[in-house]
Amino acid sequence: ASYFSDRDTLINLARVAETFICVLALPLVQYPTRLALDSWFTTVFTNMDQINSDLSYRYSELPDDSGNSDSDFENHANESAEICSKWRKFKNFLVPKVEALLVLGISFFIAEKVEAVQQIFGLLGSVFVSFICYIWPGMFYLKCTSECSRLPLSSQIKRFASVFIILFGILLATFGTWVSVNQ
């Protein structure tokens, strides 16, 4: 139910604009998410390819006591390269589709389970505000001063204070999340 008349042109124009924004915002939200997932998948699969190439290199350096000729090794190397090529093609075909389905599935699940936008804003605010205001600044200070072996007493007190601020931020994030979920 709406408080506004369905015949109001300005309200209908705002509804169309909101729908248009929502339709165009989905790709803008999905792209960075898929990019992050793709970098993670690429790291995992690159490590698998590196392990495979290391094993092939180690196999090539083994002494050949079995009487096999070099052509047997070349056949094995060509077969291994063909399998790696097929795996890369399959990976490049499958991974983007899995990423898109994962992001769309999570988005759909959240959209179905959340009854009001205020809950999402409350949850995001309670988590990310405490990270931005308390947790990350304390962590950055600890990271910047971690290389110094001998710090003056004032810097040691600041490091202790930054640990306290981090713990306070975690407490605020937990409490804010609990309040947002139970509203």
N, C-alpha and C positions, 0 to 999 in steps of 0.2 A: 504494500500500500504506500502511496506517495502523498505527500502534503500538497503537491502542486497539481494543477489541472493538466490533463493529457492534451488539451487544445492550446496550451501556452507555447507559442513559437520559440521564445527564448529558452525555456526549459527543455523543449525537445531538441533544440540545437545543442544545448549543453550535454544532453544524453548521447547524441550522435558523436559529439566531440570526445566524450569520455570513452565510448565504445571504440572509436578510432584510435585513441591513445592506448587503450588496453591491447588492441590487436597489434599495434606497432611496437609496444613495449616488450612483448614476449620474446621476439628475437634479440632485442637488446639485452635482456636478462640472460637468455640462453647462451649467447656467444661467449661471454667471459667464463661462464660455468663450464661450457664444453671445452674452452681453451685450457682451463685448469685441469680438467679431467684428461684431455689429450696429452698435456705435458706429463701427467703422472703415468698414463698408459705408455707413452713413448719411452719414458725412463725405464719402466719395467721391461718392455719388449726389447729395448736397446741392450739392457743388461743380459737378456736371454741370448740375443744375437752375439754379444761379446763372448759369452761363455761358450757358445757353439764354435766361434772362430778360434778361441783359445784351445779348445779340444782338438780341432782340425789341425792346428799348428803343432800341437804336441804329438799328435798321431803321425804327422809327416816327419818328425825328428826321430821316431823310434827306429832302431836298427831292423833291417829286414833279414831275419834269420830263417824265414819260412820258405825261401826260394821263390817267392812271388816276384814278378817282374814289376818294373816301373809302370807298365801300362795298367796293372791292377790298381795301383795307387791312384793313377790318373782317373780311372773309371770311378773309383770311390769318391775322389774329390769332385768330379763332375756331378755325380749323383747327389752328393751333399750340397753342392751349390744350387742344383735344381730344386731340391727340397726347401732350401732357405729362400729361394726366389718365390716359390709357390706360397710359403708361409708369409712372406712380406706382402704379397698381393692380397692374400686372404685377410691379413691383419689390417691393411689399408682399406679394405672393403668393409670389414666387420666393425672395427673400433668406432668410427664415426656414428654408425647406426646404433650401437649399444649406448654411446654417450647421449645421443638425442633421445632415445627411449628412456634412459635413466632420468634425465632432467625433466622430460615431459611427465613421466610417471610420478616423480616426487612433487612436481607442481600441481598435478591433478589431485594427488592425495591431500595435499595441504588445502587446495581450493574446496574439496569436498568436506573436509573435517572442520574447517574454521567457519564459524557462523557469522562473525562480524570482523570488519577490517580493524576495529579498535583493538581486538585481541592480538592481531599480528603486529600492529604498531607498538603496543605495550610490551610484547615479548622481545621484539627487536630492540626497542629502546632500553629495556632493562638489561639486556645482555651487552649490546655494543657501546652504550654510553659508559658503562663501568670499565669496559676494555679501553676505550679511547681516553677517558679521563684519569683512570687510576692504574690499571694493570700495565698497559704498554709503556707509559712514561717511566714507571718504576723499572720495568725490564730493560728499557733502553739505557737508563742510567747505570744499572748493574752491568750491562754488556760493555758500556763505554769505559767503566772503571775496573773491569775484570783483569785487564792486562797489567795494571800497576801492582807491583809486588809490595811496595812499602808506601802506604798512604798515611797522610797525617790524620790525627784524631778527628778533626772536623769532617773529613771525607768518609772515615769509617762510620761516623754517626749518620751521615747522609745515606750511606749504603744501608745501614740498619733501618733508617726511616723509609727508604724506598721499598725494602722488604715488607715493612709494616703497611705501606700504602698498597702494595700488591695484594697482601692478604685481606686488607679492608675492601679492595675492589672485588675480590672473589666473593667475599661475604655479601657485598651489595648486589652483585650479579645473581648470586644464589637466591637471596631474599626477593629481589625484584622479579626474577623468573617465577618463583613460587607464588607471589602475589598476582602476577599476570595470568598464570595458568589457573589459579583458583578464583578468579573474578567472575 
